[in-house]
Amino acid sequence: MRPDVPFSTPPRRGLRIGVAGAGLLGRLMAWTLSRQGHQVSVFDPAPQAMPAHDGHGAAGFTAAGMLSPLAELDTAEPEVAHRGWQSIAHWQAIADELGSRCTQRPHFARNGSLLVAHGSDLGAARRVLQRLEASSTAHAQVQLHALSAERLTQLEPALHGSGGPLHAWWLPGEAHIDTVATMQALHDDAEGVRWHWAQPVQDVAPGQLWLGNPGQTQPLSFDLVCDLRGTGARSATPVRGVRGEVVWLHAPGLTLQRPVRLLHPRHRVYIVPRPGERVLIGASELESEDRSPMSLRSAVELMAAAHSILPELAEARILRLDTNLRPALPDHRPEVHTEPGLLRINGLYRHGWLLAPALIDDALQSLQLGRLPT
Ligand SMILES: Cc1cc2nc3c(=O)[nH]c(=O)nc-3n(C[C@H](O)[C@H](O)[C@H](O)COP(=O)(O)OP(=O)(O)OC[C@H]3O[C@@H](n4cnc5c(N)ncnc54)[C@H](O)[C@@H]3O)c2cc1C
């Protein structure tokens, strides 16, 4: 996938670029291109830049923001882990840059993550760990550090009070990011970008973009069009939505430094800390394009599983039950398509935050449009 561009080729500047989609990919792309001196226009059906959390809009806002190249090897290929490590380096640099220019640096932390299992589930947990170790490659080396109860208490005192003894493994190097704050900062810091809200893009072609306005017969013309519409790009690619649900909690006094995943035969739940004493419990994965509110079953299962490892959550307050669709292609791999005048990226599925910077960086290089910060 890496392009064959001479290292010294200077990036092109001053292009007119149309971006379809103001989700995760669209915002990261617009922010990057605007900094390279291009004239960027972004079109999205959302009424405004910040989400309503109503099941519609960008999946990027709903995402938990786990950047877990190793833990994801349970279901993903080693290439995802390889791209994931590259993306983590980019996110670190992007968060620092946003922090130096915006009023608040979006929260990004690289404290590793924890896998935990109740004693009764050790067999199932071991099978997951074996799969992770079997996926280990030169680019994606899996280092699982089994933790003693004492070491676990040192790392995450909050896990000490769980109902019974927890088995735990530490995955160093993994990270997490505040998705909502980062999406907002990418928008606010994208100087000169023209954001066109309530403007769905009907179709795209090299250098051309059709809006959904009734009666519009002529496309808008650009030097480059980026099709980053996620599940909205069905006219161009066989994308489908895979439903996911997350619970937002306010948990005063709870301190958690890193994401925690429960290895359980049925309930694969993770808990991700967010600034402001909030935590996010995620995520269901349902083969459905239903955007309606969360089901009782999902709410009960997610919260009961999270409570089983963090009993302190009992008094937490439920802030929001959020749902959205992950954009997935039939093979569950991301697609990056470039041709003169057109770039399309889609199918980021459950790894959008883990993959977006690495994929965009590659695409920019192949189009001679510069690089992402690293
Ligand atoms: C519950 C849940 C949890 C997740 N957790 C994680 C996680 O922990 N880590 C991780 O790496 N990933 C996670 N993801 C995945 C990640 O959110 C997605 O892979 C990522 O958001 C995809 O980025 P995107 O820009 O392609 O799509 P989106 O972020 O969905 O953005 C697509 C944009 O296109 C717009 N659009 C739609 N139709 C049109 C149209 N006709 N014209 C113009 N614009 C249009 C939409 O309004 C939207 O703004 C999670 C996803 C979900 C749902």
The ligand as a Tripos MOL2 file, in Angstrom:
@<TRIPOS>MOLECULE
LIG
   53    58     1     0     0
SMALL
NO_CHARGES

@<TRIPOS>ATOM
      1 C1        -19.8670    1.7480   19.3960 C.3       1 LIG1
      2 C2        -18.5870    1.9610   18.6350 C.ar      1 LIG1
      3 C3        -17.3740    1.8440   19.3020 C.ar      1 LIG1
      4 C4        -16.1760    2.0240   18.5950 C.ar      1 LIG1
      5 N1        -14.9990    1.9750   19.2860 N.ar      1 LIG1
      6 C5        -13.8370    2.1320   18.6140 C.ar      1 LIG1
      7 C6        -12.5990    2.0930   19.3210 C.ar      1 LIG1
      8 O1        -12.5660    1.9670   20.5610 O.2       1 LIG1
      9 N2        -11.4330    2.2140   18.6060 N.ar      1 LIG1
     10 C7        -11.4450    2.3770   17.2420 C.ar      1 LIG1
     11 O2        -10.3620    2.4360   16.6520 O.2       1 LIG1
     12 N3        -12.6110    2.4670   16.5550 N.ar      1 LIG1
     13 C8        -13.7990    2.3320   17.2030 C.ar      1 LIG1
     14 N4        -14.9850    2.4140   16.5160 N.ar      1 LIG1
     15 C9        -14.9470    2.5160   15.0470 C.3       1 LIG1
     16 C10       -14.8260    3.9400   14.5010 C.3       1 LIG1
     17 O3        -15.7100    4.8100   15.1620 O.3       1 LIG1
     18 C11       -15.1470    3.9450   13.0050 C.3       1 LIG1
     19 O4        -14.3590    2.9740   12.3510 O.3       1 LIG1
     20 C12       -14.8360    5.3150   12.3950 C.3       1 LIG1
     21 O5        -15.6510    6.2990   12.9820 O.3       1 LIG1
     22 C13       -15.0510    5.3190   10.8880 C.3       1 LIG1
     23 O6        -14.6700    6.5910   10.4160 O.3       1 LIG1
     24 P1        -15.3460    7.2140    9.1090 P.3       1 LIG1
     25 O7        -14.8430    8.6140    9.0030 O.co2     1 LIG1
     26 O8        -15.1550    6.2670    7.9690 O.co2     1 LIG1
     27 O9        -16.9060    7.1830    9.4300 O.3       1 LIG1
     28 P2        -17.7460    8.1300   10.3960 P.3       1 LIG1
     29 O10       -16.9570    8.5420   11.5820 O.co2     1 LIG1
     30 O11       -19.0440    7.4350   10.6290 O.co2     1 LIG1
     31 O12       -18.0120    9.4210    9.5070 O.3       1 LIG1
     32 C14       -18.7540    9.3630    8.3020 C.3       1 LIG1
     33 C15       -19.2980   10.7660    8.0330 C.3       1 LIG1
     34 O13       -19.8980   10.7700    6.7210 O.3       1 LIG1
     35 C16       -21.0900   11.4900    6.8150 C.3       1 LIG1
     36 N5        -21.9720   11.1280    5.7110 N.ar      1 LIG1
     37 C17       -22.8400   10.0860    5.6280 C.ar      1 LIG1
     38 N6        -23.4990   10.1460    4.4530 N.ar      1 LIG1
     39 C18       -23.0390   11.2290    3.7940 C.ar      1 LIG1
     40 C19       -23.3480   11.8230    2.5500 C.ar      1 LIG1
     41 N7        -24.2810   11.3220    1.7320 N.pl3     1 LIG1
     42 N8        -22.6760   12.9520    2.1890 N.ar      1 LIG1
     43 C20       -21.7280   13.4970    2.9910 C.ar      1 LIG1
     44 N9        -21.4020   12.9700    4.1770 N.ar      1 LIG1
     45 C21       -22.0490   11.8520    4.5880 C.ar      1 LIG1
     46 C22       -21.6560   11.1550    8.1890 C.3       1 LIG1
     47 O14       -22.6200   12.1150    8.6090 O.3       1 LIG1
     48 C23       -20.3850   11.1810    9.0190 C.3       1 LIG1
     49 O15       -20.1280   12.4800    9.5240 O.3       1 LIG1
     50 C24       -16.1940    2.2870   17.1900 C.ar      1 LIG1
     51 C25       -17.4190    2.4410   16.5480 C.ar      1 LIG1
     52 C26       -18.6090    2.2860   17.2540 C.ar      1 LIG1
     53 C27       -19.9210    2.4770   16.5400 C.3       1 LIG1
@<TRIPOS>BOND
     1     1     2 1
     2     2     3 ar
     3     2    52 ar
     4     3     4 ar
     5     4     5 ar
     6     4    50 ar
     7     5     6 ar
     8     6     7 ar
     9     6    13 1
    10     7     8 2
    11     7     9 ar
    12     9    10 ar
    13    10    11 2
    14    10    12 ar
    15    12    13 ar
    16    13    14 ar
    17    14    15 1
    18    14    50 ar
    19    15    16 1
    20    16    17 1
    21    16    18 1
    22    18    19 1
    23    18    20 1
    24    20    21 1
    25    20    22 1
    26    22    23 1
    27    23    24 1
    28    24    25 2
    29    24    26 1
    30    24    27 1
    31    27    28 1
    32    28    29 2
    33    28    30 1
    34    28    31 1
    35    31    32 1
    36    32    33 1
    37    33    34 1
    38    33    48 1
    39    34    35 1
    40    35    36 1
    41    35    46 1
    42    36    37 ar
    43    36    45 ar
    44    37    38 ar
    45    38    39 ar
    46    39    40 ar
    47    39    45 ar
    48    40    41 1
    49    40    42 ar
    50    42    43 ar
    51    43    44 ar
    52    44    45 ar
    53    46    47 1
    54    46    48 1
    55    48    49 1
    56    50    51 ar
    57    51    52 ar
    58    52    53 1
@<TRIPOS>SUBSTRUCTURE
     1 LIG1         1 GROUP 0 **** ****
